[in-house]
């Protein structure tokens, strides 16, 4: 595991640009994420949100610029000090792996050959199972678990090494409101206990709004960065999209109306990208 450089922010991005198929998704991104900060990344499909996370993981190359994670330049070999929670996609029903086995992959899944448990691995697995509230289904095949139960196990896997930088790619997709709240509480609890920095890609800001410190909103080849109060306004989003966009409050929720990609996303009935 890489040792974080002393005094460096968990994430520093300088002059970053991203092109795909001769189209510039965004350019000139300068960003520092501090310990204990939760930054939400919003934007329509195809704006480069997931690719940004993959670039931080060293799995994608920027068109320009530099990324330092935990004080060191990113590379393609991965960094076990960075936790990653993927999009919530149901595992096949025939997957026989038990719940606790999925969590244990975060501890020993990087080793070559058949994983031989080390002293303390089993105790660590059980502690993670308890931390994400998975004790009741830890011995069941993961393919038979609900989406919310599977996502709890993925979070346990991602937290195996107490990451100081946690990347979350649409972790709330397809979950009902109760499971969304539980997943947000687990992620937020980790960053408050460990002072980890969190980047969370989401299409709906509402479930995480109470935990978010800043928002990076990407749209139309541009981006804006600031607090939710600074970013989620009609004026700011209209400028970002280059078209009239309204941000409304309805029943305690934020609703973005009139974004050009509304037919392809949730702008017309949910808050955000």
Buried (B, 14 or more C-beta within 10 A) or exposed (E): EBEBEEEBBBBBBBEBBBBEEEEEBBBEBEBBBEBBBBBBBBBBEBBBBBBBBBBBBBEBEBBBBEBBBBBBEBEEEBBEBBBBBBBBEBBEEEBEBBBBBBBBBBBBEEEEEEBEEEEEBEEBBBBBBEBBBBEEBBEBBBBBBEBBBBBBBBBBBBBBBEBBBBBBBBBBBBBEEEBBBBBBEBBBBBBEEBEBBBBBBBBBBBBBBEBBBBBBBBBBBBBBBBEBEEBBBBEBBBBBBEEEBEBEEEEEBBBBBBBBBBEEBBBEEBBBB
